[in-house]
Structures are given as C-alpha cells and as structure tokens.
Amino acid sequence: MEKKYQKIDFAKYSSVKIGGVIEIEILDENSEFNGFVVGGANNLLISPNPPKLGILSNKFDFITLDGDILKIGAKTKSGKIYNFAKRQNLANFEFLKNIPGTLGGLITMNAGLMGFEISQNLLSVRTNKGEYGKDELNFAYRHSEINGIILEAKFKVSRGFDAPLSEAIAQKRANQPKGASFGSCFKNPNGDSAGRLIEAVGLKGFRVGGCGFSEIHANFLINYGDATYFEAITLINLAKMRVKAEFGVDLHEEVVIL
Ligand SMILES: Cc1cc2nc3c(=O)[nH]c(=O)nc-3n(C[C@H](O)[C@H](O)[C@H](O)COP(=O)(O)OP(=O)(O)OC[C@H]3O[C@@H](n4cnc5c(N)ncnc54)[C@H](O)[C@@H]3O)c2cc1C
C-alpha cells in the first residue's frame, strides 16, 4: 500500500512550541511502522533529529456508545471526550477537561490528575498488533506497556456526570502556570514532589535563553518566546544533576523526548 505523509510544524503544533517542520507518516491499522506515534504533542519535546514519526489518520477521531460500552478512536481529543460524557451524562471523564491530549497519548501516558487516571474504567485497547485487555498493559503512575499503534479503546461506562467535581478540578487547576509547556516536566518521585525538589535546588524561575522553570510551579518548563530544544535539554539535565547531587534522588522525565 502506498504510504501517505503530512508536514507538521512542531513549533506550532506542539504545546511547548518547540521543533521544526517534519514530514511524518499518516498511519492506519494496516501500517507497518516502527517509529513513534505523535498524538496531540502535549507531552513531547522534539529534537532537531527525531526518530521516524507517524500520526493517525482522521478516521480514528470518533466516539460511539453502545449500551454500557464506550468505544473511542485514539485520535479523539480529551475535550471532545469530556463534552460527550457531559452531554450523555457519563461519569469518570470529568478530569479530562484539564488534560490536553488525544486518547492514544492519554492511554500511553496513563494520564491523570487528583487521583483520577485514564486507565481506571478502561476495558481494552486495540492496536495494529491486536486487542489487549487492560490487565495485559501494566498501567502504573504515568506508565503503560503497549505494543504498537493505539487505534481505539473501550471503556465501561457508569451513568452520572459529576458537574461539581468537574468544577472543583478546574478550580484547583486555575493557578497552573500559563504559557507554552508540556505540563509536568518530571514525574513525582515516590512520596515527594518534583516541583519541591527543583525549587529546593534553586531552579524555580531559573532561565536559559527563552526557556525556564516557571516562577509559579517549578516542575513546569515554559517556553517564554523563542526557546530551543537545546535550552530545554540544558535545563532538564541541570535539574536532574542538582537534585541528584543534593538529595540523592533520580528525577525521571514525564515529557517524552524524541
Ligand atoms: C498545560 C498542560 C497540562 C497538563 N496536565 C497534565 C495532567 O494534569 N496530567 C497528566 O497526566 N498530563 C498532563 N499533561 C501532559 C499531556 O496532556 C498528557 O501526557 C497527554 O496524555 C498527552 O497526549 P497527546 O495526545 O498530546 O500525546 P503526545 O504528547 O503526542 O504523546 C505522548 C506519548 O504517547 C504516545 N502516543 C500518542 N498517541 C499514540 C498512539 N495512537 N499510539 C501509540 N502511542 C501513542 C507518543 O508516542 C508519546 O510516547 C499536561 C500538558 C499540558 C500542556
């Protein structure tokens, strides 16, 4: 089958607004692909020489509800899933209003906040290699082990959209740093917070060129205008080095660096 490609300008497409124009393969269930799949690029830092990249075709942007089973295409955005759940009075998707991404990225990252995670009501994930039950995918904090290109997933639904919960989550998020970022830069180490550690080593608000750790929340790396990949990597490595030297703690990136 003939391959199709799409040009993406990651300085515009990615949430952190870093990266160049790259031609990437458009994927579907028949694709023989051994690169990285790009979702909404809300958790990506793209280097000037990334590995082979692909993106799902638009046919994977869909939601269907059949009895108690919700089937969602992996290209569907979190905002669309949230709005669907609200309209159909479905529970457990309230937290998606505040996490940008597509379903494929949300599942890969096991995205979540305030005790909610996308894997909670998940039943199965279909990839180009087959269909896998939730128990086969080793979900943990911001972690999953999934083989292949995620095409769609099924969820068991419960009725009752919780509007006050949605409002409470949004309120808690209101003081999140503004500006171009990929959300949290590092995962929280067991029993501690990456933001606290970065602040403790003096890097809260610290900048290199157009890039810096936010003055509001030290675990947010912000592009203040014309940040480059190298500035972002310098800051990431500096934080890891200082936190290791002062506290003996290894920080692990939450952002996926390609
Ligand atoms: C302002 C802001 C706030 C955020 N807050 C949160 C938060 O509260 N909680 C949280 O968990 N995250 C948060 N994030 C991070 C981000 O929203 C999540 O990680 C989200 O899941 C990324 O989805 P995406 O579609 O953009 O994935 P991408 O960033 O494009 O990709 C992320 C990973 O998923 C893989 N991937 C994507 N699609 C597929 C697919 N179809 N098949 C196989 N692999 C795939 C990619 O290869 C990559 O490894 C935040 C980000 C921003 C910018």
The ligand as a Gaussian input file, in Angstrom:
#p B3LYP/6-31G(d) Opt

LIG

0 1
 C       -0.854000      22.634000      30.167000
 C       -0.687000      21.139000      30.285000
 C       -1.200000      20.485000      31.398000
 C       -1.066000      19.098000      31.538000
 N       -1.585000      18.472000      32.648000
 C       -1.490000      17.139000      32.757000
 C       -2.067000      16.463000      33.898000
 O       -2.676000      17.056000      34.764000
 N       -1.937000      15.113000      33.962000
 C       -1.293000      14.393000      33.003000
 O       -1.218000      13.166000      33.122000
 N       -0.725000      15.018000      31.935000
 C       -0.823000      16.354000      31.789000
 N       -0.251000      16.980000      30.699000
 C        0.507000      16.190000      29.703000
 C       -0.334000      15.720000      28.496000
 O       -1.541000      16.427000      28.455000
 C       -0.626000      14.217000      28.582000
 O        0.571000      13.468000      28.673000
 C       -1.418000      13.690000      27.373000
 O       -1.744000      12.348000      27.618000
 C       -0.656000      13.818000      26.061000
 O       -1.486000      13.380000      25.000000
 P       -1.074000      13.659000      23.489000
 O       -2.115000      13.101000      22.590000
 O       -0.766000      15.091000      23.309000
 O        0.229000      12.737000      23.368000
 P        1.670000      13.098000      22.765000
 O        2.296000      14.155000      23.599000
 O        1.579000      13.350000      21.311000
 O        2.438000      11.705000      23.007000
 C        2.687000      11.220000      24.315000
 C        3.122000       9.758000      24.210000
 O        2.037000       8.972000      23.706000
 C        2.442000       8.244000      22.558000
 N        1.275000       8.136000      21.662000
 C        0.393000       9.118000      21.324000
 N       -0.590000       8.631000      20.536000
 C       -0.315000       7.314000      20.357000
 C       -0.960000       6.243000      19.635000
 N       -2.092000       6.425000      18.927000
 N       -0.398000       5.019000      19.662000
 C        0.738000       4.780000      20.377000
 N        1.382000       5.742000      21.094000
 C        0.863000       6.983000      21.080000
 C        3.608000       9.059000      21.973000
 O        4.461000       8.240000      21.165000
 C        4.292000       9.525000      23.244000
 O        5.085000       8.483000      23.771000
 C       -0.388000      18.361000      30.530000
 C        0.109000      19.018000      29.395000
 C       -0.032000      20.394000      29.267000
 C        0.491000      21.075000      28.036000

